[in-house]
Structures are given as C-alpha cells and as structure tokens.
Amino acid sequence: MTVHSFQEHFDEKMDKDQAIEAKDWMPDDYRKTLIRQIAQHAHSEIVGMLPEGNWITRAPNLRRKAILLAKVQDEAGHGLYLYSAAESLGISRDDMMEQLHSGKQKYSSIFNYPTISWADMGAVGWLVDGAAIMNQVPLCRTSYGPYARAMVRICKEESFHQRQGYEIMLTLANGTEVQKKMAQDSLNRWWWPSLMMFGPPDADSPHTEQSMRWRIKRFTNDELRQRFVDVTVEQARILGLTIPDKDLKWNEATGHYDFGTPDWNEFYNILKGNGPCNKERLDTRRKAWEEGQWVREAALAYSDKRRQRKEKKAA
Amino acid sequence: MSQKADSKREWPLWEVFIRSKAGLDHKHAGSLHAADADMAIENARDVYTRRMEGISIWVVESKYIHASDPGDAEILYEPANDKIYRHPTFYNLPDELTHM
C-alpha cells in the first residue's frame, strides 16, 4: 500500500466509527495529538491526588478517611491506565514524567487551586469529578481503542467519586450554621474553576474541529459546559446552596440555563504557571520522582540478582 | 553497565490477564510496569482488581507477546468468509423438526 492508501484506509475507519488499535497505521498528527491528550489526562490524575491527599490525615472520621484513601488510590490507578494507553503510541513512561516535570506536558489547571477546608473534599468530588465525568463519558467511544478501554474502566470508577463528594456536601449543608457556611464557601470557590475545566469557549478552541473528526473529542467545550450547568443547578438546589452566578437563569426558549462568563484571564494565567499552587504541585511531583529513583534502581538490581541466582542454579 | 545507563533503565512493561471468576477464562485487562513477575502480580492486584474484578492473575512481559500484523488481516481471515456452511443456520430444514 502507498502512504496515500494508508491514509484512505484510516479515513474510512473514521467514517465507519471503527476503532484504531496500537499496531494500525495512523497519521503522525493523530498520534501526536493523542499522546498529548492522553498524557495530559494521565498527569491530571496523578497531580489530582495531591489536593485530596492533603486531607487524608485530617478527615473528620474513620469512614471518611477510608473513603478518601480509596478515592486517591483510584486516581493513581486511573493515571496508570492512561500512561499505558499513551505508551502504546510509542512514548515511554520516563519521557512522560520528564515532560510533566519540565512543564512541556500539562495537567488540568483545576489542580492548581488549594483545598483549604474539609468542605473542599465535598466540592471537588461533586463539581470537579462531576465535570471530569461529563468530559470523560463521551471518550469511552473515542476512536483509539486503548484510550477508549481505559476510559470505560475510569468512568465506572468515577461515579463513586462524585457521589461521595455530594454526600459530604449534603452532610455539611444539613449540619450546623457554620458547616453550611463552609459548604457554601467551598461552592463559591470551586464553581467557576469547574466551568473552566471544559476548556476555552469554542470560538477560541482551534483544534476542536480536527479532534471531533478524529473522535478524540465528541462534543465541543461549550456543549459540555452547558450540559454541566444544566444538571448541576438542580443538584445545588437539593443541597440548599446558592450557585455564585447572578446571571444564572432558566431560559424557556432554549430549554437551558443561561449563565455568566468565567474569568478567562484567570484561566490563561494559571495555564501560564501563575496559579496559587502551580509551583507547589510540580515541586511535589519532582521531589517524589527524584526521591523514588533509588527505589526504582534497587528493585531492578534485586530482580537482576534473583535472575542470575536462578540461572546459576539451573546451570 | 555504567551507573548512569542503569539509572535510565525503565522497569519492563507487563501485560495483565485476569480471571474474573472460577470457570471463566483469563481476559486481557491492561498493562503495567514492574521490576519482576512477583511485583507485576502485586501491582496488577492493586491496579486492576480494586473492586473484586478477579480471582486469578496472569502476567506476561509485553516483549514476549507476538501479534499478527493488522495489514495481513485480509490474507489471514478471508478464507473463512466464504465458508458459511460451517454455521448451523446455513441448513434449511423443516420447521417440524425438533431437538436439533
């Protein structure tokens, strides 16, 4: 086959909604875009462990502590599924680590906000994981097989994350005045950053069209953001909390909620590295990687030694 | 092997297969890195069976998996295409016939 017919074969698969697997021919740009997106997603899972890890030792009771531990462990698992999917495209795990640490590959900006109260564990589960699920469910049908399979596994597990977060909010919202205030304060701080998780408005998102064609993306940023607002308003009402947006209002004509515009300057500023926790998050990851180096080496040395001993015995 | 080269070595990649319950076969679950087979099984337990997804784990170093070439799909599977008489539904039999 000529390069041209490889391309035609690939296009045909895209048109027929067929999956691409690791050994199939794919255009360079498809491979590069996927590596960037999957690696960024994997890094987000791993860096996303930090804001919640912050509260494991200070969870209010054993039940909450066990749940939070399980959730953070899930996120480690999700990161690992995704790193493996990216590796099937030809990038090594160490390369991805290096590119995270050097800032060449990104992670979701949401994790550059601090978690300053226990209520944030509720808001993060409810809103941040809720927004993530909204982004991720359509990716279960994305065109790249290993990515789609990782997403199926992740989505099955994420549902518990969102529900446990909402339960924390519910408990606080039905608690004392101080607890209710804590829940409201947390919603106030996490609402707008959660809306930003869907990415810039469609008009400023130049790659959307190509990504939709490749089924790496299945809905636009604005479509998903609207869907998130529509379902979350009702959830806030059940909690008896107020969404901090004075422009939020039901629109009879469109059948959707109208809502205000997030502060995109804040978004781009954090993307540039100037968020409240950018430095702390990256420093923590680098430190963990550097201080784990001897462990990775020791494990290899131990397995080498055991193998040599076995070979000697067999000889 | 120099110290430097050694520190650049990644833990090898393993493919993980899981039997979800007795009587079923092992199915591919995903892959992971581990220094050796024992560690691969322990990691597979943590990464792929956090919710009782399995009762038995196989791990195989990925480099030992040999796979067919997707480009050969036509040559490999075409011969089965025109042999529909291998399926029981190929045969036209009277409706009153039972237990067959």
Interface residues (C-beta under 8 A of the other chain):
Chain A: M1 E21 K23 D24 W25 A70 Q73 D74 G77 L80 Y81 S84 E87 S92 R93 D94 R149 A150 R153 E157 Q293 R296 E297 A299 L300 Y302 S303 R306 R307
Chain B: D6 S7 K8 R9 E10 W11 L13 G30 S31 L32 H33 A35 D36 M39 D46 V47 R50 R51 A67 D69 P70 G71
